[in-house]
Amino acid sequence: MSPSAIVVMITSIIALWGVAGGALIVSMRREERKLALLHSQGDFEPYSPRAFRDLERWLLQHPDSEHAPEIREWQQAQRQSLQHNPQCFYDWSSATDIREAP
Amino acid sequence: MTTTISREQWGSRFGYLMAVVGAMVGAGNIWRMPYVTGENGGGAFLIAYFLLLYLIAVPGLMGETSLGRYTRQGLVGTFRKLYGNNRLVGLGLVILIFNIVLMSYYSSIVGWSIYYAFHALIGTFTQTDFGTAALWQAFSGNTALNVGMHSVAMLLVTGILLFGIKGGIERLAKWMMPILTIALIAIAIRGITLPGAMAGLEFSFSPNWAYLARGETWLAALGQALFSTGLGWGIALTYGSYLGRNDDIPLGGGIFTAIGNTSFGLLAIFAVFPIVFAFGISPSSGAELAFVALANAFGSMTGGYLWALLFFMGFFFANLTTAIAITEVGVTTYREERNTSRTKAVLTICGIIWLLGIPSAMNADILGYLDFVVGNWGLPLSTFIIMIAIGWKFDAHRLRVLSLNRGADLYVPRVWELVIRYQIPTIMLGIMIYFLYTNLGQTPWKTVSGLVILTLMIPLCMWIMNRRPETPHVATSTGGQSS
């Protein structure tokens, strides 16, 4: 085989099998963590700090939208989960301001 | 009036991932991708393909799965939730009809793979003086046998779907996908150790960078990225509707599904082309490659019985998991729309598909015509409709904030919304126009008749859904949550 074909072959293996295998392993491990949290404390916060910021920003931008009550409900559920659960699923170390917000 | 029906959920993360990747890995990954890669500049094609996979298929699958999980409804139910109970719900019916038509002829392909898996099992390919071309010709020319195999395929699909999402689809995929992987790896190892096999890898991977400047290369890559991942056909939406509220979508339903599906294509390159080149067979694709060239090569190999069995069983598994997914789109929708039992929904949808599939099983020209219409316009139109529904009607921003990033293992940034709203719909329109332009000169009758059927189908479906009396709103509940 030519060197260029070998390079393409190895790159393809890494880009496909590597990414797919990595995604499968990470996905399974994160799911195990979710199940452990569900088992130990009943639930966990569904949104990451960045995702929760998006949720709050959406509410600020669309306070009177017909969908606002639904999003407010989910925002409230996230806050309650953060307040009541001793363990979090996502890393909140750099977002303590949101976590501790009333 | 609101009726609440219980809704199944996937039993495990692994089960969902195997089911969804099994849905996407089909005949195209095994008998098309190796050839398309080699014919379009090898490494150059792969680069174009990766780019399009990440730019279109991954974000598109994230959106479709996320919408399904949010609405917890099948195709028509999702459209009703988005558009209200009016004629635009007919767009969901259009996609459903494409799925049923697609399955009506895909069932014949599943039937072919069952027939060849059976012959591999009884050792036909390793018999002395056996002619694979003669077997394929005899099989293709035998109408009764083709209808019989189509019937066997539909019976299998019916039987599996009767066991439900968890007990049928998931249980099957959890076994079949690992077996398919092992089978292809084993064949690949055997293949690359054959004398002359490296020429096959050279054909597939040798990069011809000039191909990157060719429009055809990008179009071939786009076709493979779209049709191989099944984006916008309602499969990801339907499977996503059985996910839990806090399950991840971006990593599993998006990246793993698209990249995992393509990984099987790469595995097929290793499994197929070294053998093809080692035996001096002219590289090709489709039925001729699998049922004539490879069957012939397996017969000449040491331990050919085992290799033929592994290949044709794996090929059958790949086709069956896809067939199940396509059919489930109809089953889930019918069950919800008619508020009926799963058994009745499975028997009705499978019965309809079986009946509609008989002409394709009897006549390869009908199969080819349906594939031409559905592949060229039906599926791109489905993807266009679904992406418009996500991006504009539901609002891509709201879906990302509310559902896509919920429980996500990977944060999806705002650029995703632009891809869903502008990029994918524009590309889909471009594909349909391009196919129209290229096919009108070459096959005018097929093109015009196909377009007439499609043009009439959309208003007809909208009229049907508009006339339908308001059905009881079916809310679905799982684990105490309802939507």
Interface residues (C-beta under 8 A of the other chain):
Chain A: M1 S2 S4 A5 I6 V7 V8 M9 S12 I13 A15 L16 W17 V19 A20 A23 L24 V26 S27 M28 R30 E31 K34 F44 P46 Y47 S48 R50 A51 D54 L55 W58 H67 E70 I71 W74
Chain B: R13 F14 L17 G42 G43 L46 F50 M198 L201 E202 F205 S206 P207 R245 N246 D247 D248 L251 G252 I255 F256 I259 G260 T262 S263 L266 H397 R398 R400 V401 L402 N405 R406 G407 A408 D409 Y411
